[in-house]
């Protein structure tokens, strides 16, 4: 399985990512091993979506990072 996830950082900024091991990735974020979130700990998981196909997961992550994807996230999550 591949997971697209959205985090909320301590400073209120969002972070969207994609992984095939959600638990391990969240642990890396929480321990400060991820450059993009290490200065904004603690993090909170807001949502995740599971995919069987990694290409669909990466495409959805890319969409969520776009302007219309951010609007979609605000409306539905």
N, C-alpha and C positions, 0 to 999 in steps of 0.2 A: 504494500500500500504506500501511496505517496500522500503527503498532507500539506495543504496550504493553510497557513495559520496567520493570525493577526494578534500582535501584542500591543499593550499600552504600557509605555515606559513611565517612570516616576515623574518626569517633567511634562507628561501629558501627550507626548508625541507618539504616533503609531509606528509600528514596524511590521512589515509583511514579509513572510518567508516561505520556503518550500523545503521539505525534507522527507526522507523515507523512514526516519525513526524519530517520532515526535517527542517522546519522553527524553531521549538522549539530547536532542537539540534544545529543549527547554532547560535542561540541566546545564548545558553549556552557556546558555544565555544567563541563567541565574547566578552562575559562578563567575561571570564577567569575562568569559573566554571569547565572546563575539564582539568584534571591534565596534560594530554599529550600535550596540546597546550597553556596552560596559560602563559608560559614564552616566547612564540614566537608570541605574538600578534602584529599587526593585522593579521587575517587570510583572505584568499580569496578562495571562492568556485571555483574550476576549472571544475568540472563535477559531474553529478549524473546520476544514472540509476534507474528506478522504476521497482519493481517486485510485482506481486500479491502473490507470495509464499515466506514466510519468510525463508524457508530452502534454496531455490534457491538464495535469497539475501545474506544470510550468507555464502553460498558456493562461490558465486562470490566475496564477500569481501575477503575471505580466499585466493582465487586465485589471486586477485590483489596484495595481500601482498607477494606472492611468487615471485621468480626470473623471471619466465616466465610471470607472471601477470604484473610485473613492466615493462618488455619489451613491452608487449601488450599495456599498458597504454601510453608509450612513442610513440609508432607507431600510435595509433588511437586517442589519446586525446591530 
